[in-house]
């Protein structure tokens, strides 16, 4: 039997997507969540990791830029890095080390509403302001540019003029929770 793929999840906040991914892989013999890492020591994702007995690691932007995060990922023999609400730009040395092995989820249909500063409620507010009739999620590989890596999967949901940024966020979260764990599983061969 082959050794399970070792996955690390990077998250900056609550971690609801990270939790769904941990649930998805908790009984898998093909992949395991080996590490939850956050740039915020008070991020709720670290509490969620405890429920699944997943080790955690916190780091600063300066430490990430200096290579400390990469050293930790390599020390833990991480095969894939999953970004689930991680808000810092990934430094080039990390995208190069995990070229085609790092995946992100974006709360819009890229290439629309991507780039620096486009995350969370900022995306949903932009979608609402533009009067779009649909929005969705994009799961993509990570490269050295914000939200420009190869698109792996997209799913959309209709929105109406009555939707607010908050109700749009709820619809997008439902898509994230439905699709992100499965798409990660397919991507890593689990």
Number of C-alpha atoms within 10 A of each C-alpha: 5 6 8 16 19 19 26 25 28 26 26 22 20 17 24 18 23 28 19 18 23 24 14 18 19 15 10 14 13 16 21 21 28 21 22 25 26 26 22 18 16 13 17 16 27 25 15 18 20 12 10 13 14 18 14 19 16 18 14 14 16 11 13 20 16 13 15 15 22 20 13 15 22 12 9 14 14 20 18 23 26 23 24 25 24 21 18 15 12 18 17 14 15 21 19 14 12 19 17 16 18 23 24 24 24 24 27 27 19 19 11 13 20 17 13 12 12 20 17 15 14 14 22 25 16 16 21 22 11 9 11 13 12 15 26 24 24 24 27 21 23 27 22 16 14 15 24 15 17 13 18 15 14 18 16 15 14 12 19 12 9 9 13 16 18 13 13 25 21 13 19 22 17 13 19 23 16 14 20 23 20 15 15 21 17 10 13 16 11 16
